[in-house]
Amino acid sequence: MLIAEVLVEISIGINKTFSYMIPKHLDIKKGMRVLVPFGKKELEGFVLNIKPYEQVDYELKNIIAPIGDEVVLNDELLDLGKYISAKTFSSLIKAYQTMLPVALKVKKGREIKKKYLSYIVLMQD
């Protein structure tokens, strides 16, 4: 079993991650957006770390679902967000949101529409 440390967007903007179990049927990676239960709500957040399961004194909830199939924040962007947060005294979630295009920012109910580029390859004889 694996645990994901998720940074969720909450109004007080604290730099704290929350631990969630990764269900075996989900393919979750570091840097992905995920939907998680948070109190009585469901919030979106970023997976900042994945670690092996360890016993804790509280009940861990499961990640509900990944949002999209791709990693949004690679290691370089994760480090850059931490640097921006430390230098500007902003919350970590705000630093990450500043770096991302509008479609990828954590926002409840936002759906990313994929755009496809098609082309034709002409072959010469």
Salt bridges, closest charged atoms under 4 A:
GLU5 OE2 - LYS51 NZ 3.02
ASP27 OD2 - LYS29 NZ 3.11
GLU44 OE1 - ARG33 NH2 2.67
GLU54 OE2 - LYS51 NZ 3.92
ASP69 OD2 - LYS114 NZ 3.95
ASP75 OD1 - LYS30 NZ 3.32
